Amino acid sequence: MTTKKAGFKTPLLFILIILLSQYVCQPIQIQPVSLDLAPVVILGFDLNGKVVLANRKACELLGYEMDEIVGKNWIENFLPDRIKDEVRDVFEKIKNAELKPVEVYENAIINKDNEERLILWHNGYLKDQNGNIQIIISAGLDVTEKRQLENELQEQLNIFKTLTDILEQLIKSDLNVKERAKMVARACVELFGAHSAWVGYAAPDKSVKVMGKYPEDDPSLKDIVARWDDSPYGCGAAGRSIKNGKHVLIEDTLRDESHEAWREKAKLFGIRTIAAFPLVNPKRVYGTLVVRSDKSGFFNEKKIQALQLLANAAASALESAQMFEDLQKSFEKLSTLQMIDKVILSSNDLTEVSEEILDQVVRALNVDSAFLTLCNKKDRRFELVVKKGFKTNVLEETLNELVASFLDDNVERRDLPNESRKRILQEEKFQWYHGAVLLLENRPLCCLFEVYRSDVFEPAREWLDFFDTIVNQIKIAIERIVLLGDLRETNLKLLKAYDETIEALAQAIDMRDAETFGHSKRVADLTVKIAKALGVEEEKLIHIRRGALLHDIGKLAVPDRILLKPGKLDEEEWKIMKMHPLYAQNMLSKIEYLQPASDIPLYHHERWDGSGYPFGLKGEDIPLSARIFAVVDVYDALSSDRPYRKAWTKQEAIDYIKNESGRLFDPKVVEVFLKMLEEGA
């Protein structure tokens, strides 16, 4: 009899007993000899729960003789206290025929040695001739060892699944050493039931650096000190596991001599036992996983095996993350230098470039503050002061006092005077600084660059080399911008000379025909305004203006007899006149900086419907600048006197433009043009 329902098939012998128990025609007499042959426990109970029948297997399992079992109440004498009430309920249901006889159940019994055995029961009953239940029959199979084996296998499966899940999480996680180390420590606490855990790295200086711990706010994990040398701090579990490459178990932290250095702390926080598992890679021991418990005997053989497997998996995951971080640091340095190069090339503004460089420097050098200042040695005046991370104005005040201290031409690097340095460190609460003075070649300028930290810092050679590289980049940036400033000033003067030459040339073209004097400048100004209104990019407007000014440059190749003829041109003359856009293209193509301005001279006689010349282009195949100029040029021509006709009135010219919109002219351009005329353009 039992309360726990089992989930597997009934043995053949059980089925035979149940069939026998339900025989209702005659009372059945079961011979003891036949029951003793059965390989399972067979018990019979009266309706009060007393044992009336027990076979040899039952006596062997319980450890009692037959007369010690028969006549005793089964529930009171042979079951654990924790299940007695529940079994009574089941017995009543069996007695009242409320349970189906084919159901199988499982529960524990207690033998003579007070040992619990787990039995799989199949319950039935024997009835009299009237169908009334007389005896309850229970056949049971001892499944104790089977269940123990199943539980052990399930426990091993759970451990394997746990380790698999942890490994999968480690693989999927970011390549961050601290986060991965914390994940491993957390698994020890949450999945294995440890009090706390930490992961340490076996540093080259023989110290054990904490990479991750859990719980992170546990006071017992604060200020961990461990080494892997022969000092007292190297004799603990962590140090020995690294030195020996094997797990180390300290069963009693209060008595084990190797734990002497940490005994008081263990006593304070109740840490009773500790195990350390080496993180081993193919070449060396990378570090250690230290697991701590507040329970004695916490580490059994299976748990130690599982934790060592976890440590083995963690070693690979942590070292790969460490390698990635090392590579990332190298990449970040290269990236910083590349970014500084990019900043240098992206802007010609010295302040903007300096601020961008300081942003990169503070991050890459892992400092709290930095400043960069540029001083003119001639008048001892600062032309630039850029800072990052400073909370007061002490820097500016100090620099103003110290101009003379680092403007000596013979000085390459110099510290600020002691009093001023003390003031900066004190007011900004800095504890460390490093800097350099840069002298620019053949320039009356020098630069002071310094970085600061709020903690004590001992830079490695690698850090100092990187600092010097950045200093060199800063020097290149400043020299480039200063040089570009000079070049830009020269270039502006040159461009001004170019544009003045173009305007003079346009004026000369207009002067060739007294009737068109001033035409080129008028149409150029209005064409640029319309282009800007239509959203043309600013950098293209200069080319549009130049093209508008030089739109008739091709007419220089047209003879005066044709160009200045007062009457209409004949067919041959008109053919020559229509060649002037091609002449213009040929002239401008030989001047590189005027090539982008050739659209208007070449296409300004093309028309929206394709009726223009020299190519008969149609619609948006005509460049926008030429479509704009066509409207402006025709309007200005109609409004001006020509050798062959008088000027039209403004309204007549406007009406003509409106009427030809969509045929000769781009409707969108006409719309903007007319709007500008209304606004007085």
Summary of the structure (lengths in Angstrom):
residues: 681
radius of gyration: 49.5
end to end distance: 108.3
largest distance: 149.8
contacts: 2073
relative contact order: 0.04
helix: 53%
strand: 17%
